[in-house]
Amino acid sequence: MAPIDVKKICCIGAGYVGGPTCAVIALKCPHITVTIVDLNQSRIDAWNSDDFSLPIYEPGLVDVVKQARGRNLFFSTDVDKAILEADLIFVSVNTPTKKSGVGAGFAADLNYVELATRRIAAVATSNKIVVEKSTVPCRTAESMRTILESNSHGGARFDILSNPEFLAEGTAIKDLLSPDRVLIGSLQTGEGLDACQALANVYANWVPKERILTVGLWSSELSKLAANAMLAQRISSINALSAICEATGANIDEVSHAVGFDSRIGPKFLRASVGFGGSCFQKDILNLVYLSESLHLPEVAAYWRQVVDMNEYQKSRFSKTVVDTLFKTITGKHIAVLGFAFKADTGDTRESAAITLIRDFLSERAYVTIYDPKVEESQIWQDLSEACPNTPLETIKKYVTIVHNVIEACKDKEAVVIATEWKEFLEIDWQTVYDHMTKPAFVFDGRLLIDADKLRKIGFKVKVIGRGDSTQ
Ligand SMILES: NC(=O)c1ccc[n+]([C@@H]2O[C@H](COP(=O)([O-])OP(=O)(O)OC[C@H]3O[C@@H](n4cnc5c(N)ncnc54)[C@H](O)[C@@H]3O)[C@@H](O)[C@H]2O)c1
């Protein structure tokens, strides 16, 4: 049987992955109709908004949507219609860490994947290629197939593929237009390989063939968890070294630079920081930990667990540095936090280090003023409420203020904490900031962003991750 020619694609889930990924597919494949569906009406309304105020911020995304929307790219809440019409369906729903029940705190919550899969089974009346785009534990495709086959009707056949997404938020469009690789996992049967070829043909419209890797289903699922675990492990490794630098007077930037020059190691992902965040790293590692434990591999589980533990340690170490430096108490003191997103160039705040830092400051009853160029105020209140479940929002609002620029944030504050590496923080006029602050004025750089010597000359007391006071 020849691989089918995909003419209609449906993507279930219009989030950070489904939206940009399928918008780029529509852009690059004008002959394919792409419909992105979601149950969340306000998200779909934002994707369809006349002024392109899209539900997520991602550089370059508006341009892509402007070119394709209404031509061959559509956003809708009519999930059933899109399923019914599609030849190929991406399942790109959220897979957060389970909050209760077996595996709570570690395992992925596959409820959304299961509900989407059941919907496909209930609605489909013709053959479908169902593509797991969400990050899922090894062998989830098997469960999806069982659900689909047990509920299929009208003779519909389902082929399941795994096609994990490797985009990074903040550079999603660039990553999608020019991916390091596209990974497609399939059963190694005739039908499985045909389905794999059909999806490979879609990507081949813009991705060079040698970058489209085809593997078995379970390898593909595990490769996504493995990639995220190894990226996070590099960050935790460099962060562990940053603690040694602070204690010894070595400089973490110099250490990363020297280590990264080794071609076996390479320079990427070796930047020390206040800790990694984002919706994926912690979730996917905990998922790997759970998988290892389920497979009776406790040593393997403990190894990966330590990557997350080190990240938590880095955040609490940074909070403690702030308290210790501000004369061992921040109660009643005023702290400006610059940045709330988990990294630059995204409005996403999931697992952002800023949330943990602010929670720690609030637990010491400090006053916090937040400025972030992209994060919505409502999102900040929601995140802080979730981070401090025992504190009513009205109480949080007595201690936290959200403002709209750096100077407003820093005015009359004792300390400035840099939590996100936004480019505009590179341009801060520190002399003006200093003039507006309470003295002594402290800066805590959790992102290796500032020129510490220059700030010290202005008069600031400065603490930078990975640099001891006696750094040479
Ligand atoms: N965010 C990233 O950087 C990233 C990168 C690679 C992979 N991933 C993985 O991709 C998946 C999606 O992540 P995300 O960040 O896009 O999540 P998200 O929360 O931004 O989006 C998921 C969307 O799915 C929708 N949804 C859930 N169930 C649905 C259903 N039954 N029918 C229709 N819509 C439904 C939700 O309303 C939501 O809008 C996750 O498994 C994640 O681990 C994320």
The ligand as an SDF file (V2000), in Angstrom:
LIG
                    3D

 44 48  0  0  0  0  0  0  0  0999 V2000
    5.5240   24.0600   25.7520 N   0  0  0  0  0  0  0  0  0  0  0  0
    6.6280   23.5380   25.2360 C   0  0  0  0  0  0  0  0  0  0  0  0
    7.6680   24.1910   25.1090 O   0  0  0  0  0  0  0  0  0  0  0  0
    6.6340   22.1080   24.7660 C   0  0  0  0  0  0  0  0  0  0  0  0
    7.7000   21.6730   23.9520 C   0  0  0  0  0  0  0  0  0  0  0  0
    7.6750   20.3680   23.5070 C   0  0  0  0  0  0  0  0  0  0  0  0
    6.6490   19.5100   23.8800 C   0  0  0  0  0  0  0  0  0  0  0  0
    5.6520   19.9490   24.7020 N   0  0  0  0  0  0  0  0  0  0  0  0
    4.5730   19.0150   25.0390 C   0  0  0  0  0  0  0  0  0  0  0  0
    3.4600   19.2880   24.1810 O   0  0  0  0  0  0  0  0  0  0  0  0
    2.2220   19.0560   24.8710 C   0  0  0  0  0  0  0  0  0  0  0  0
    1.3720   20.3130   24.8250 C   0  0  0  0  0  0  0  0  0  0  0  0
    2.0770   21.3440   25.5160 O   0  0  0  0  0  0  0  0  0  0  0  0
    1.5960   22.8570   25.4540 P   0  0  0  0  0  0  0  0  0  0  0  0
    2.6720   23.6600   26.1040 O   0  0  0  0  0  0  0  0  0  0  0  0
    1.1720   23.1770   24.0560 O   0  0  0  0  0  0  0  0  0  0  0  0
    0.2950   22.7930   26.4000 O   0  0  0  0  0  0  0  0  0  0  0  0
   -0.8400   23.8820   26.5330 P   0  0  0  0  0  0  0  0  0  0  0  0
   -1.4250   23.6790   27.8680 O   0  0  0  0  0  0  0  0  0  0  0  0
   -0.3160   25.2240   26.1280 O   0  0  0  0  0  0  0  0  0  0  0  0
   -1.9010   23.4710   25.3930 O   0  0  0  0  0  0  0  0  0  0  0  0
   -2.6710   22.3300   25.4330 C   0  0  0  0  0  0  0  0  0  0  0  0
   -4.0570   22.6830   24.8880 C   0  0  0  0  0  0  0  0  0  0  0  0
   -4.8040   21.4680   24.7310 O   0  0  0  0  0  0  0  0  0  0  0  0
   -6.1660   21.7910   24.9740 C   0  0  0  0  0  0  0  0  0  0  0  0
   -6.9030   20.5490   25.2140 N   0  0  0  0  0  0  0  0  0  0  0  0
   -6.7510   19.6910   26.2420 C   0  0  0  0  0  0  0  0  0  0  0  0
   -7.5700   18.6420   26.0860 N   0  0  0  0  0  0  0  0  0  0  0  0
   -8.2500   18.8480   24.9370 C   0  0  0  0  0  0  0  0  0  0  0  0
   -9.2400   18.1020   24.2260 C   0  0  0  0  0  0  0  0  0  0  0  0
   -9.6650   16.9240   24.6710 N   0  0  0  0  0  0  0  0  0  0  0  0
   -9.7230   18.6080   23.0740 N   0  0  0  0  0  0  0  0  0  0  0  0
   -9.2830   19.8030   22.6130 C   0  0  0  0  0  0  0  0  0  0  0  0
   -8.3340   20.5420   23.2260 N   0  0  0  0  0  0  0  0  0  0  0  0
   -7.8250   20.0690   24.3810 C   0  0  0  0  0  0  0  0  0  0  0  0
   -6.1130   22.7270   26.1510 C   0  0  0  0  0  0  0  0  0  0  0  0
   -7.3010   23.4780   26.2720 O   0  0  0  0  0  0  0  0  0  0  0  0
   -4.8850   23.5770   25.8210 C   0  0  0  0  0  0  0  0  0  0  0  0
   -5.2390   24.7700   25.1480 O   0  0  0  0  0  0  0  0  0  0  0  0
    2.6140   18.6200   26.2860 C   0  0  0  0  0  0  0  0  0  0  0  0
    2.6200   17.2150   26.3190 O   0  0  0  0  0  0  0  0  0  0  0  0
    4.0190   19.1480   26.4380 C   0  0  0  0  0  0  0  0  0  0  0  0
    4.7790   18.3820   27.3380 O   0  0  0  0  0  0  0  0  0  0  0  0
    5.6060   21.2390   25.1310 C   0  0  0  0  0  0  0  0  0  0  0  0
  1  2  1  0
  2  3  2  0
  2  4  1  0
  4  5  1  0
  4 44  2  0
  5  6  2  0
  6  7  1  0
  7  8  2  0
  8  9  1  0
  8 44  1  0
  9 10  1  0
  9 42  1  0
 10 11  1  0
 11 12  1  0
 11 40  1  0
 12 13  1  0
 13 14  1  0
 14 15  2  0
 14 16  1  0
 14 17  1  0
 17 18  1  0
 18 19  2  0
 18 20  1  0
 18 21  1  0
 21 22  1  0
 22 23  1  0
 23 24  1  0
 23 38  1  0
 24 25  1  0
 25 26  1  0
 25 36  1  0
 26 27  1  0
 26 35  1  0
 27 28  2  0
 28 29  1  0
 29 30  1  0
 29 35  2  0
 30 31  1  0
 30 32  2  0
 32 33  1  0
 33 34  2  0
 34 35  1  0
 36 37  1  0
 36 38  1  0
 38 39  1  0
 40 41  1  0
 40 42  1  0
 42 43  1  0
M  CHG  2   8   1  16  -1
M  END
$$$$
